[in-house]
Amino acid sequence: MSTNPATEAPPLDTPLPSVPGRSPGQSASLTLVAALLGFALITLDASVVNVALPSIRADLGGGMSGLQWVVDAYTLAFAALMLSTGAFSDRVGASRAYGIGITVFTLASMACGLAPNLPVLVGARVAQGVAASVVLPASLALVRQAYPDAARRARAVSLWAAGGSVAVALGPVAGGALTTLWDWRGIFFINVPVGAVALALLVRAPRSRPRPAPLDLPGQLTAVVALAALTFAVIEGGGTGLVALAVAVVAGVVFVRVEARQPHPVVPPGLFRSRQVTVAVAAGAACSVAFYGVVFVFSLFFQQVQGRSPLYAGLMFLPMTGLIAVTNVVAGKLAGRFGPRLPMLLGQSLAAAGLLLLLVVGPATRPWAVALLLVPTALGCALTVPPLTAAMMDAVPSARAGLAAGVLNSARQVSGGLAVAAFGSLVAGDFESGMRVSLALSAGLLAATAAATVGLRTPR
């Protein structure tokens, strides 16, 4: 029986087609810009909200748990659904998935800005997280498909990561400025024009081809239940938290059993037989705990402990985040020359040392000194993430680029969300002691993953 060549899937490593009238290099560059802008948009919303949390509480009410849910509603939906949205991106085509994600994210941002109360805001944040979970793996898959050459792809991935780093750098400052000069709602309304530009660029970029990628709905459902229950247990605590923890354990066990039997699991057990994959995921998770946990805690520290304004607090993060993009580019070059192990090891060690330096911070510490002490941790994480991302992409075939991106970034987002949940609970009582315990835990995780990185063997 013959087949129609027009309906057959192309070879897995076939690059994206060029847009008529443009060279392959121009088409690849346009795809990279579109992907980078969307990634920056969803990354911005993971950091921009932290500085605005006290203002949100003053306007809409709610205690510490309410503030934690404003952050974690986004992070949890982002992380849990990314397990399937990577496969969804492969199934419908990365460009189509990307367009759907950006559209929903922009509309959800408008809903956040118009929220009349905290429950509506949290619900809209969930919708943002769902959309972001589609955008991230689709954007990385677009880059993977646009650059079939490994060396050019490594540079493109570094630039893609740098776009997110710029958003991280702008997040606290933009959040503080918009909250102080306008209102906390402005941090969400700013997403609307950015989303429109991303969609306009996508229209002019070449279309990616869909590939067969079955969805594992039982695995996705049990993963969502397990992660949601675990986050609830950490944030709420008490008797209700114990019940939620039990639900999380049961759902986790069911998830493992389901994945072992599924022909196309959202997290293939065989994926972690590769030491390169395991170390990359663990290191990415540890960096997220350190970075997002520190930003959350010190956003509250500057405003609640030292009594600073949101704008002042945002500016205090500028030394920490301002050099991240440059460090990402340097990390990509180091990984291209020496392989990912060296920059990953240096980065994790630097981040851990920076966290230990922050243990000396107290209420009387000068804000500028705190701002400088935050720098090593941020630079260490920035030195680690691009090489581990490239290592993860190199460890899997092109056909599983979306799935691998989903697993890696899901682990990172879950870890960041749990860090906010856990650290928020720790500082809810004695802020200073809770802050120090949070820093020590983060440093310990980075030290452990740095030790695992020592034994990593990857090609240059």
N, C-alpha and C positions, 0 to 999 in steps of 0.2 A: 504494500500500500504506500503510495507516495504522499508526501506532505508538501504544504505550501511554504516555501522559504520565507515569505513575508511574515508568517505567523510563528516561526520557530524562534526560540530564545537564542540570542547571540552567544558566542563563547564567553565564559565567565570573566575573562580579562579584557574583553572588548571595551575600549574607552568610550566615553560619551561622544555622540556625533557632534560635528561642528555646526554652528548656526550658519545658514547660507550667507555668504558675503564676509565671513570672518574666518581667520586661520584657526587651526586647532589650538594654538597657543592662546589666542584671544578668547576662544570659547572656554578654555580651561580657566583662564584668569577671571572671566565674568562669573563662572560657576563658583570659583573660590570666594569672590567678593560677596556674592549672594549668600553663600553658606556662612561666611564669617559674620556678616551683619546679623543674621538670625541667631547664631550662637551667642553673639554679644548681647543681643536683646534679652534672651532668656537667662543669661548669666547675670545681667544687670539686676534683674528682679530677685535674684537669690541674695544680693548684697545690699541693694538700695533701701530695703524696708527696715533694716536693723536700726539705723539711726532715727527713724521715724516712730519707733515703737512707743516711747513715752508719750508722744503727741497723739498717737492713735488711742492709747489708753485714756488720756485726758478727754478725748472727744467722744469715744464710743464706750468707755468703761471696760471692766474686766481686770483681773489680777495678772499675776505672773503667768499662770497657765494660759490665759487668753492670749498674751503676747507670744508665748511659745507656739500656740496653734496658728497664729497669723504667719509665722515663719514655716512651721512644719506642715501645714496643710498643703502648701506649695511643694515643699521638698518631698513629702511622702508620696503624693500623687505622681510627681516627677519621677521618683526613683522606682516605685513599684511597677508602674505601667511601662517603663522603659524596657523591661524584660521582654515584652511582646512587641512594642513599637519598633524595635530594631528589625524583627522579622516582618512586621507590617510594612516598614519602609522598603524592604527587599521585595515584598509581595506585590505592592501596588506601584513601585517605582519611587526612587528617592525624591525626585523632583515633585511628583504629585503629593507624596506624604508631607514634604516640606511646605508646600503651599497650603494644605489643609491645616497644618499645625500653626503656621504664622497667622492665618485668618482667625482661627479660634482664639489664639493667644491675644490678639489685638482686641477682639470683642470682649473677652474676659477681663482685660485690663480696664476697659471702659466701665464694666460692671463693678470692679474694685473701687474705682474712683467715685462712683455714684452710690456706694454702699451706705444705707442709713443706719446700720447697726453692726455689731461684731459678728453675729452668725452669718449675715449676708456676705460680709467681707471674707470670712473664712471659706464659705462656699464658693465665692468667686475665685479665691486663691486656689482652691482645688481644681477649678476649671483651667486656670492658668497652668497649673502643674501638669494636667493631662495633656494640654497642647504642647508644653515644653518637652514632655517626654517623647513626642513625635518629632519635634524640630531637631533635637540634638543628634540622635542617631542618623536621621535623614541628612543633616548637614554634613556630618563626617563621612557618610557613605557617598555623598556627592563629590567630596574632595577625593576620596579613595578611587572613585570611578573616573574622575577627570584627569588623574595623574597616574597612569599605569607604570611609569618608570619609578623604581624604588627611591632613587636619590631625589628626584624632583618631588615625589610624594612626601618624603620626610621634611623637605623645606616647606611644602604647602601645609602639612599638618602643624608645623611649628607656627606658621603665620595664622592658621585657624585658631590655634590655642592662644596666640598673642591677642587676637581679637577679643576673646573672652577675658583675657587678663586686663586689657584696657577697660572693659566694662566693669571688672572688679575694682579697678583703680578709681573709676569715676563714680561707682555706686555710692559709697559713704558720703563723698563730697556732694554729689548731685542730690542725694536724699536729704542731707542737712540743709543745703541751699534752698531746695524746693519747699521743705517743711518750714524753714524760718521765714523765707521771703514770700511764700504763697500759702501753702497748706499741705498736709500730708497726702491729700488726694492727688496732688500734682505728680507724685512719684509714679502713679499709675497712668495718668493721662499722657505723660510724656512718651509712653510706649506706642500710642496710636500713630503719630507721624512716622516713627521709626519702622513700625510694622508695614505701613503703606509703602515705604521706600524698598523694603526687603521684597515685597510682593512684586513691585515694579521691576526690580532687577531679575527676579525669578522668571518673569514673563519673557525676558530677553535672553535667558540662558537656554542651552539645549535641553531637551527632555531626556531623562534617563529611562531605561527599559525595565519593566517589571520582571521579576524572576520568581519561580516557584518557591514559596516559603510558607508551609502550613503553620497555622496558629495553634498554640497549646492553651486552650481556654481553661481547662481544669488546673493546670499549673499556674496560670496567671491569677486565677481567682484565689487559690490557696496562698499565693505569695502576697496578694493585697491584704487578705485577712491577717496573715502572720505579721506583716510589717505594721499595719494599722494598730493591731492589738498591742504589739510591743511598744510602739510610740505612745499609745494611750497609757500603758502601764507605767512608763518612765515619767510622763508628765503629771498624771493625776495621783499616782501612788495610793496608799491606804488599801482598804479592803477591796475597793473597786479595781484598783491597780493590780492586785493579786489575781483577781478573776481574769482580767485582761491578759496578764502574763501567762496564765494557764491556757487561755485560748490561743495565744501566740505560739506556745510550745506545741500544742496539738496540731495547729495549722502548719507549723514548720515540719513536723514529722510526716504529716500527710503530703506536704509538698515534696519532700525527698522521695517518698514512695511513689507518688504520681510521676515524678520526673524519671525515675528508674524504669518505668513501664511505658512511657510515652514514646512513640516512634519519632516525634519531632518536638522535644522538650524546649521550654523557653530558656532553660539553663542546662545545656547538655552536660551530663556528668563527665564525659570524656574530655571536655574543654579544659578542665583543671588537672588533667594528667600532664599537661605541659607546665614545667616549672616556670617558664617565662611568663605564662598567663597568670599563674597563681601569685607570683611575686609582684607583677604589675598591678593586679587587682588589690592586693593587700597594701602595697605602697600608696596607691591612689586613695584608698579608704583612710589610711592614717593621715595623709596630707589634708583630706577634707575635714577630719575630726579637728586637727590642729587649726586650720585656717578659719573655718566657719565658726568653730567654737570660740576662738579668740575674738573674732569680729563681734559676735553676739555679746559676749561677756563684757568686752571693753566699750561697746556702744552704751551699755547700761552704766558701766563704771564712770565714764566721763560725765554723763548727765545726772545720774541718781546719786553717785557718791561724791563727785566733785562739783556738781551743780552747774555744769556748762550747758550752753545752748546746743540745739541740734546741728547748726552750722559749724559751731566750734568743734563739736565732737567729730563731725565729718572731716573737717580739715586735719584733725589729729591723725586720721588714717592715711592722709596723702603721702607722707614719707614711706609708709608701709607698702602702699599699693602702687605708687608712682613709678617704681623701677621694675615692676613685674613683667611688663611687656618686653622690655629690653632683655631681661633675664631669660624669658622664654625663647627669644631668638638665639641668645648665646647657648642655651641648653640644647637647642636643635642642632647648632653647629658642632657642639661637643659630641653629641650623640652620633652625628654623621661621621665624625673623625675617629672617635674612640669606641663607639658602641654605647648603648644606653646605660650600662652598669656604672661607669665612672660618674657621670653627672647625677644619676639617681642616688648613688652613695654619698656624694658630696652634699647634695641637696637635703637629704633626710638628716644627715648629721648636723648641718647648719641649722635646720629648723628645730631640731631637738635642743640644741644648745641655746637657741634664742628663747625657747619656752622656759628653760631653766633660768635664764637671765631675768625673765619677767617675774620670777618669784619674789624679787626684792621690791616690787611695786606695792605701794600702800596709798591710803587716802591723801597723805601729805606730799606724795611724789609730784614733782612739777609735770604738768601735762606734756611739755616739749620733751622731757626725758622719757616719759612713757611712749610717746610717738616714736622716738629713736629706738627704744628697746623692742618695739614691735617689728622693726625692719628685718632682722635676721630670719625670723620665722617665715615671713612672707617670701623673702628671696629664696630660702631653702625649698619651700613648696614650689615656687616658680621654676626652680632649677630641676625639680623632680618630675613634674607632670608631663611636659612634652616628650621626654625620652620614654617614659613608661607607656604613654599613648602610642607612640611609634612602635615600641616593642610589642604591644598588644596587637596592633594591626599587622605587623610582620609575622606574628605567630599563627595567624589564621588565613585561610584562602579568601580570595576576593568575594566569593559567593556568600561568605559569612561575615562580611565586614559590618553590616548593620547589626547583626546579632551580637557580635563581639563588642561593638561600640555600646550597645544597650547594656550588656552585662557589666562592662567596666564602669560606665557612668552611673548605672543603677547602684553599684556598690559604693561609689563615691557620694552620691546623693543621700543614700540611706545612712551612711556614716555621718555625713554632715547634719542630717536631721536628728539622728540620735544624739549627736553631740550637743545640739541646741536643747533638746529635751532633757538630757542628763545634767548639763551644766546649768541650765535654768533652774532645775530643782535644787542643785547644790548651792547656788547663790541666793536662793529665795529666803534662806535663813540668815546665817552669818555670811554676808557678801564676801568679806575679805578671805576668810578661811575657805569658803566654797570656791572662790576664784583660784586659790593656790592648789587645791586638790585637782581642779579641772586642768590647770597647766601641767601638773605633775603627771596626770594620766595621759595627756596628749604626748608629752615627751617620752614616756615609757613606750607607747605604741610606735612612735617613730624610731626609737632605738631598736625595737624588735624587728621592724621591717627593714631597717638598714642592715642588720645582721643577716637577714635572709638575702638581701641584695648582694652581699659579698660573694655568695656562692653561685650567683647568676652567670650563666654562660650563654652569650648571644653573639651572633656574627656581627662584624663591623659593617 
